[in-house]
Amino acid sequence: MKKQLRYQSSYKNVPQPIRDDGAGAADLGPRDVMRDIENPDMLVPPATDAGTIPNLKFSFSDTHMQLHHGGWSREVTVRELPIATTIAGVNMSLTPGGVRELHWHKQAEWAYMIWGRARITSVDQDGRNFIHDVGAGDLWFFPPGIPHSIQGLEEGCEFLLVFDDGSFSEFDTFTITDWFAHTPKDVLAANFGVSESSFAHIPTKQRYIFQTKVPGSLDSQKVPDPYGTVPKSFTHRLLAQEPIVTPGGTVRIVDSRNFPISTTIAAALVEIKPGGMREMHWHPNNDEWQYYLTGTGRMTVFAANGTARTFNYRAGDVGYVPFAMGHYIQNTGHQSLWFLEMFKSNRFADISLNQWMALTPNDLVQDHLNVGSELMNSLRKEKWPVVKYDGIAKSSGQT
């Protein structure tokens, strides 16, 4: 009995699965308290959560880290997050001079630069080259099968790679060193018109990421191309783009309309200020794959037929919303919550619950919801992707 009391005492100041209406009971058994602290709305779900919705969250911190001389990489695919069938993500960092070797994929590659600077190179199917430097907040997009490389510049870099196939793995790519290592030297000699001795020191396996010196200036590395450069830029300066500004935050939308080469990935960079909320909405085009950059937040997903579930997110987490499911995201911290929402689509599209109601006959809305003039007069015909929200403390049911 004394042992049990001591055990209970050790959990006196940790969160317990008890809602403020009294539902639940203390968890005195083995548990990961730090994980529970990070996920308060999973430990104590809102009373409106119900039914079974699959897991819609995975952290890059829970993935396997691949370490190399020159950088590291880790990935979230359907292996880690089975619901995420449309998109896979790779988080990668390169040292100054670190190289992600010359390679290509069956899938398209969309990327967001988190910090630092990198040099990317590519050549398209018509022999037109592209050599460009990218910095924080910049994007790039390489269509399927287009060869490319990435190299860290003076300060190194970190970026998110997004692929339009949830089953994609970064370790199932075509690399130049791997192909050379698995081709007879006499075939290589015949292909390039040189002697076999030219290939005496080629790598015996793919290098993937490796260390070399920081490249010279962009001008010094330009390669004159008789066919010219690519007609559509492979890069886009997302942070330089004028945002949509609302009382609750900002949104920058990028798709094939303002980044023409990006035909299979559409995205939005969202900032939710403290006390703000990504409004109640859904997407009519495809599933949503999210990457959280800064801050903390929570998302509730409504899956119809009396089901809803709430998840907590923080920097480095991946979130997912299946096609057409209603959802909203609240900032639960004291700094701006920044995240990317991405779609396997050429266009960004969302439906605002507020706007839908505002553009529907008032009597019809009132007959559905039994609401009065206060709500009806507050509806907006213009879409506000992020709204001001002051109910964070009130909506938490944890004790």
C-alpha positions in Angstrom: 0.0 0.0 0.0 2.8 2.4 0.9 4.5 1.6 -2.4 1.3 2.4 -4.3 1.0 5.8 -2.5 4.6 6.7 -3.3 3.9 5.9 -7.0 0.8 8.0 -7.0 2.6 10.9 -5.4 5.3 10.9 -8.1 2.6 11.7 -10.6 1.0 14.5 -8.6 2.2 17.3 -10.8 1.9 15.8 -14.2 -1.1 16.0 -16.6 -3.8 13.4 -16.2 -6.4 12.1 -18.6 -9.3 13.9 -16.8 -11.5 16.4 -18.5 -12.8 19.4 -16.6 -16.3 17.8 -16.6 -14.9 14.9 -14.6 -14.7 12.4 -17.4 -11.6 10.1 -17.3 -9.3 8.9 -14.5 -5.7 9.3 -13.3 -3.1 7.3 -15.3 -0.8 5.8 -12.6 0.7 3.1 -14.8 3.8 3.2 -17.1 3.6 6.3 -19.4 5.7 8.7 -21.4 4.9 11.9 -19.5 7.0 14.2 -21.8 5.0 12.9 -24.7 1.7 13.6 -22.9 2.8 17.1 -22.1 3.5 17.7 -25.8 0.1 16.3 -26.7 -2.4 17.7 -24.2 -5.4 17.4 -26.6 -4.7 13.8 -27.4 -4.4 13.0 -23.7 -7.6 14.9 -22.9 -9.5 15.1 -26.2 -12.2 17.8 -26.5 -15.7 16.5 -25.6 -16.6 17.0 -29.3 -14.1 14.4 -30.5 -15.7 11.1 -31.3 -15.3 7.9 -33.4 -12.2 6.5 -35.0 -10.0 8.6 -37.2 -6.6 7.2 -38.1 -3.4 8.8 -37.0 -2.8 12.1 -38.8 0.6 13.0 -37.2 4.2 11.9 -37.4 7.3 13.7 -36.3 10.6 13.8 -38.2 12.2 13.4 -34.8 10.9 9.8 -34.7 12.4 8.9 -38.1 15.8 7.2 -38.8 18.5 9.7 -39.5 21.0 9.0 -42.3 24.3 10.6 -41.5 27.0 11.3 -44.1 30.1 13.3 -44.5 28.5 16.3 -46.1 25.1 16.2 -44.4 22.1 14.2 -43.3 18.6 13.2 -44.4 15.5 11.6 -42.9 12.1 10.9 -44.4 8.4 10.5 -43.7 6.6 8.2 -46.2 3.6 5.8 -46.0 5.9 3.5 -44.0 5.9 6.1 -41.1 2.4 7.6 -41.7 0.2 5.1 -43.6 -2.7 7.5 -44.2 -0.3 9.8 -46.3 -0.7 8.1 -49.7 -0.4 11.2 -51.9 2.8 12.9 -50.7 6.1 11.9 -49.0 8.6 14.2 -47.4 12.4 14.3 -46.9 14.2 16.7 -44.5 17.8 17.2 -45.5 20.8 19.3 -44.4 24.0 19.9 -46.3 27.3 21.3 -44.9 29.1 24.1 -46.6 30.2 22.3 -49.8 28.1 19.2 -49.0 26.6 17.7 -52.2 23.4 15.7 -52.8 24.8 14.0 -55.8 23.6 14.2 -59.4 20.4 12.1 -59.5 16.8 11.9 -60.8 13.5 10.4 -59.6 10.4 8.9 -61.1 8.5 11.4 -59.0 8.4 15.2 -59.1 10.4 17.0 -56.5 9.1 20.2 -54.8 11.3 21.9 -52.1 11.2 24.6 -49.5 14.5 26.1 -48.2 14.3 26.3 -44.4 17.6 28.1 -43.8 20.9 28.8 -45.4 21.8 28.8 -49.1 22.3 26.2 -51.8 23.2 25.9 -55.4 21.0 23.7 -57.6 21.8 22.5 -61.1 19.7 20.7 -63.7 19.4 19.9 -67.4 16.0 19.2 -69.1 15.1 16.8 -71.9 16.0 19.3 -74.6 19.5 19.9 -73.3 18.7 23.2 -71.6 20.6 23.8 -68.3 19.6 25.6 -65.1 22.2 26.7 -62.5 20.8 28.8 -59.7 21.3 29.8 -56.0 18.4 29.6 -53.5 18.0 30.9 -50.0 15.6 30.7 -47.1 12.0 30.9 -48.2 12.8 29.9 -51.8 11.2 27.0 -53.6 12.4 24.7 -56.4 10.5 22.1 -58.5 12.0 19.4 -60.8 9.5 17.4 -63.0 9.8 13.6 -62.9 12.9 12.3 -64.6 14.7 15.6 -64.8 18.3 15.2 -63.4 19.6 17.6 -60.8 21.9 18.3 -57.9 22.0 20.3 -54.6 25.1 21.7 -52.9 25.4 23.7 -49.7 27.0 27.2 -50.0 29.1 29.1 -47.4 26.7 28.7 -44.4 25.3 25.3 -45.4 21.6 24.7 -45.6 18.5 22.7 -44.6 15.4 22.1 -46.7 12.2 20.1 -47.0 11.8 17.9 -50.1 8.2 17.0 -51.1 7.4 14.2 -53.6 4.0 13.6 -55.3 3.8 9.9 -54.2 3.4 8.8 -50.6 5.3 5.6 -51.3 8.4 7.5 -52.5 11.7 6.9 -50.7 14.8 9.0 -51.0 16.8 5.8 -51.2 15.0 4.7 -54.4 16.5 7.3 -56.7 18.7 7.1 -59.8 22.2 8.4 -59.0 25.1 9.0 -61.4 27.7 7.2 -59.1 25.4 4.2 -58.7 25.0 3.8 -62.4 28.7 4.1 -63.1 29.5 1.6 -60.4 27.1 -0.9 -62.0 28.2 -0.5 -65.6 31.2 -2.4 -67.1 34.1 -0.2 -67.8 34.3 -1.2 -71.4 30.7 0.0 -71.9 31.6 3.3 -70.2 34.6 3.7 -72.4 32.6 3.1 -75.5 29.8 5.5 -74.4 32.2 8.4 -73.8 34.8 7.6 -76.4 37.7 7.3 -73.9 40.0 4.5 -72.6 38.9 2.2 -69.8 41.7 3.6 -67.7 39.7 6.9 -67.4 37.4 5.0 -65.0 40.0 3.4 -62.8 39.0 5.4 -59.7 35.3 5.8 -60.0 33.3 5.0 -56.8 32.3 1.4 -56.3 28.8 2.4 -54.9 26.6 5.5 -54.9 27.8 8.4 -52.9 24.3 9.9 -52.2 25.7 12.8 -50.0 29.4 13.7 -49.9 31.7 16.5 -48.8 33.7 18.7 -51.2 34.7 22.3 -51.3 32.3 25.2 -51.4 31.7 26.1 -55.0 32.8 29.4 -56.6 30.5 32.2 -57.5 27.5 31.6 -59.6 29.0 33.4 -62.5 32.2 31.3 -62.3 30.1 28.1 -62.6 27.9 29.1 -65.5 28.1 26.6 -68.3 27.3 28.1 -71.8 24.5 26.0 -73.4 23.9 26.0 -77.1 20.3 25.2 -76.5 19.7 28.0 -74.0 18.3 27.8 -70.4 15.0 26.2 -69.4 11.9 28.2 -70.5 10.2 27.9 -67.1 12.2 28.7 -64.0 12.7 25.8 -61.6 12.7 28.2 -58.6 10.3 30.6 -57.0 10.8 33.2 -54.1 7.9 32.3 -51.9 8.8 34.6 -49.0 9.2 37.5 -51.4 5.6 37.0 -52.6 3.0 39.5 -51.3 0.9 37.6 -48.6 -2.8 37.6 -48.0 -3.1 39.5 -44.7 -5.9 39.0 -42.2 -6.3 39.9 -38.5 -5.2 36.3 -37.6 -2.1 36.0 -39.7 -0.8 35.7 -43.3 -1.0 33.2 -46.2 1.1 32.9 -49.3 -0.3 30.6 -52.0 1.8 29.0 -54.7 0.8 26.8 -57.5 1.0 26.5 -61.3 -0.6 30.0 -61.7 2.4 31.8 -60.2 5.0 29.0 -60.3 4.2 27.6 -63.8 6.7 24.6 -63.7 5.0 23.3 -60.5 2.3 21.2 -62.1 1.8 18.5 -59.5 2.3 20.3 -56.2 0.3 23.2 -54.9 1.0 24.8 -51.5 0.3 27.5 -49.0 2.7 29.0 -46.5 0.6 29.9 -43.5 1.3 32.1 -40.5 -1.1 31.9 -37.6 -0.4 34.6 -35.0 -0.9 34.0 -31.3 -4.7 34.0 -30.7 -5.3 33.1 -34.4 -6.8 30.2 -36.2 -6.8 28.7 -39.7 -10.5 29.0 -40.3 -12.9 26.0 -40.6 -12.5 24.8 -44.2 -11.8 21.8 -46.5 -10.1 21.1 -49.8 -12.0 19.9 -52.8 -9.0 18.8 -54.8 -6.9 16.4 -52.8 -5.4 15.3 -49.5 -3.4 17.9 -47.5 0.2 17.1 -46.3 1.5 19.6 -43.7 4.9 20.5 -42.4 5.2 22.6 -39.2 8.1 25.1 -39.2 7.7 27.0 -35.9 5.5 27.3 -32.9 2.8 24.9 -31.5 -0.7 24.3 -32.6 -3.6 21.9 -32.6 -5.8 20.7 -35.5 -9.2 19.1 -35.3 -10.4 17.0 -38.3 -14.0 16.3 -39.0 -14.5 13.1 -40.9 -18.4 13.0 -41.2 -20.8 10.5 -39.7 -20.2 11.8 -36.1 -16.4 11.5 -36.1 -13.7 14.0 -35.2 -10.3 13.9 -33.7 -7.8 16.5 -32.4 -4.0 16.4 -32.8 -1.2 18.6 -31.4 1.7 19.7 -33.6 5.0 21.5 -33.1 8.0 22.4 -35.3 9.3 19.4 -37.2 5.9 17.5 -37.3 4.0 16.3 -40.3 0.3 16.6 -40.4 -2.2 15.1 -42.8 -5.9 15.7 -43.7 -7.6 13.2 -46.0 -9.5 14.5 -49.0 -12.5 16.8 -48.3 -12.4 16.4 -44.5 -13.3 19.6 -42.6 -10.6 20.9 -40.3 -9.2 24.0 -38.5 -5.8 24.8 -36.9 -5.3 26.9 -33.8 -2.1 28.5 -32.5 -1.7 27.3 -28.9 1.6 29.1 -28.2 2.9 32.6 -27.7 4.7 32.9 -31.0 3.6 32.7 -34.6 2.7 29.2 -35.8 4.2 28.8 -39.4 3.4 25.7 -41.5 3.2 24.6 -45.1 0.1 22.9 -46.4 0.7 21.0 -49.7 -1.4 19.1 -52.2 -0.8 16.8 -55.1 -2.5 19.2 -57.5 -1.7 21.9 -60.0 -4.0 24.4 -58.2 -4.5 25.4 -54.5 -8.2 25.2 -53.6 -10.1 25.4 -50.4 -13.8 25.9 -49.3 -14.4 28.3 -46.4 -17.3 27.4 -44.1 -17.9 31.0 -43.3 -18.0 32.1 -46.9 -20.2 29.2 -47.9 -22.8 30.2 -45.3 -22.6 33.9 -46.2 -23.3 33.1 -49.9 -26.3 30.8 -49.0 -29.8 32.3 -48.4 -30.0 33.4 -44.8 -33.3 31.7 -44.1 -31.9 28.3 -45.2 -28.9 28.6 -43.0 -31.0 29.7 -40.0 -33.4 26.8 -40.5 -30.5 24.3 -40.5 -28.7 25.7 -37.4 -31.4 27.5 -35.3 -29.2 30.5 -35.1 -30.1 34.2 -34.8 -29.0 37.5 -36.3 -25.7 37.8 -34.4 -24.2 34.9 -36.3 -25.9 35.8 -39.6 -24.7 39.4 -39.5 -21.1 38.3 -38.8 -20.7 36.1 -41.9 -18.2 37.2 -44.5 -18.6 36.9 -48.3 -14.8 37.4 -48.6 -12.6 34.5 -47.6 -10.3 35.0 -44.5 -8.0 32.0 -44.4 -6.8 32.9 -40.9 -9.1 34.5 -38.3 -8.6 35.9 -34.9 -9.5 33.5 -32.1 -9.4 34.1 -28.4 -10.7 30.8 -27.1 -7.5 28.7 -26.6 -7.7 28.7 -22.8 -11.4 28.1 -22.8 -11.4 25.2 -25.2 -8.8 23.1 -23.3 -10.5 20.5 -21.2 -7.4 19.2 -19.4 -7.0 19.4 -15.6 
